Amino acid sequence: MVQDVYVWQRDWSEGVRESILDHGPSFDHVVVLQTEVNWKHQRAPLHRVALDYDTLQAMPGELGLTLRVGPFPGPFKVDDERAQWLTRICDSMLAEAKEHALSVHEFQVDFDCAESKLAGYALWTKAMRAAIAPTPLVITVLPSWLDQASFGELLQSVDGYVLQVHALARPRSPGHPEVLCDPVAARKAVERAGQYGIPFRVALPTYAYLIAFDSKRQFVGLSAETPPHHWPTDGFIQEIRADPASMAWLVHQWTVSRPWCMQGLIWFRLPVRGDRMNWPWTTLAAVREGRTPLDDLVSLLKDSDDGLMDVFLENRGEADAVLDKKVRVSWDEGFLVAGDGVGGFSLLERGPKSVVFAVNSLALNMRLGPGQRKVIGWLRCQSVSKAHASIVGSGFSKPLP
């Protein structure tokens, strides 16, 4: 299958540039968010992402550009002032790429269109397609659009589409199970899309959301980045992540069998070093092969000559590890003088020949990335021999007084 990737970052940091150069060539196409339109912002409805064209020029492979368009209720016309403005934006995006000696393989439009407005959207896509020809026009599509009467008309006005099977419905309450992508529903949507016979790719998620509720358990908002300042400090925050095992299962299933017009996948979004709301590269690399990332969290000890021992957790696997584990440190001879947990861990149990560390309930959902190591506690012992650490299950300790 074709495997593409989105670069959806609005701030092209050194990490973004590094990831594009290091990992972009492993994909068939890299599709970059370049421009956003937000009709609600009357003073500044247009936002341009400051792309690093030197990085894009240095990247081998084919490039796609994306225009993101916010919700609009209508009316829609082919040649009114609004449609003409959009077509001029499309022209300017391609012209800017050409000025930097970049060839654009496809032009994508990601429009938050209501299901009832698909016929109107088709008027826009006809105008945009004519404006950017011969560059192919591709749109993003939601599964709920597939059974709308106007969907077939919309498809006739474009050169292809991306079926986005990841989304998050309005959360109900704290603790309620939420998923970004239901693999069974995703397969059904792909089979339905295949009936139209128009080339398409499927967008799969790699990212995470933070969901906030206030102290009355009412939904406040969600964020794909750090918690916004306006979120209440006395509420609840829940993290929803794309599940690597489910996505790997989908990749395997579609590698074996898929509709003839499903060309492949496009991942949302490119992993970037330091982005804690997205998979690390090792996770995506495993899932792209259709296999669940390896899980290998180990506990370690580091001794010093004065009887002090540091206790570590190290992630030797391919995906982020949730630090909800209990770690037991035991020894054959000697006795414990002092000890404590650090970094969100507490000393939960203390015995004559062993102790147990567990994550503090205030630090739940703490994660350790592949290749990372974290100190979780220390012990000072006397005359201890043959000490070793082991993971003994999951759980957490009560907050320290």
KAZIRA-V543768 format. One record per backbone hydrogen bond with DSSP energy under -0.5 kcal/mol. CO is the residue of the C=O (numbers start at 1). NH is the residue of the N-H. Records with the same first field share a line. If there is no record, write none. Layout:
CO->NH, NH
This chain:
2->265
3->28
4->267
5->31
6->8, 270
7->33
10->12
11->13
13->17
14->18
15->19
16->20
17->21
18->22
19->23, 24
20->24
23->26
24->27
28->62
29->5, 31
30->32, 64
31->7
32->34, 66
34->49
35->68
36->47
37->70
38->41
40->42
45->38
47->36
49->51
51->53
52->56
53->57
54->58
55->59
56->59
58->60
62->30
63->105, 106
64->32
65->108
66->34, 35, 68
67->69, 110
68->37
69->112
80->84
81->85
82->86
83->87
84->88
85->89
86->90
87->91
88->92
89->93
90->94
91->95
92->96
93->97
94->98
95->99
96->100
97->100, 102
98->101
102->104
103->63, 105
105->136
106->65, 108
107->138
108->67
109->111, 140
110->69
111->113
112->72
114->117
115->118
117->121
118->122
119->123
120->123, 124
121->125
122->126
123->127
124->128
125->129
126->130
127->131
128->132
129->133
132->135
136->107, 138
137->159, 160
138->109
139->162
141->164
142->145
143->146
145->148
148->151
150->154
151->155
152->156
154->157
155->158
160->139
161->163, 201
162->141, 164
163->165, 203
164->143
173->176
180->167
181->183
182->186
183->187
184->188
185->189
186->190
187->191
188->192
189->193
190->194
191->195
192->195
193->196
194->197
199->161
200->263, 264
201->163
202->204, 266
203->165
204->268
206->279
207->242
209->240
210->223
211->238
212->220, 221
213->236
214->217
218->214
221->212
223->210
228->231
232->235
236->213
238->211
240->209
242->244
243->247
244->248
245->249
246->250
247->251
248->252
249->253
250->254
251->255
252->256
253->257
259->262
261->200, 263
263->2
264->202
265->4
266->204
267->6, 269
268->206, 207
272->275
274->276
275->278
277->208
280->283, 284
281->285
282->286
283->287
284->288
285->289
286->289, 291
287->290
294->296, 318, 319
296->298, 316
298->314
300->312
302->310
304->307
307->381
308->304
309->379
310->302
311->376, 377
312->300
313->374
314->298, 316
315->371
321->368
322->324
324->395
325->359
326->392
327->357
328->390
329->355
330->388
333->385
335->382
338->380
340->378
342->345
344->360
346->348, 358
349->356
353->331
354->351
355->329
356->348, 349
357->327
358->346
359->397
360->363
361->364
363->366
366->323
368->321
369->372
372->315
374->313
376->342
377->311
378->340
379->309, 381
380->337, 338
382->335
385->332, 333
388->330
390->328
393->326
395->359
397->361
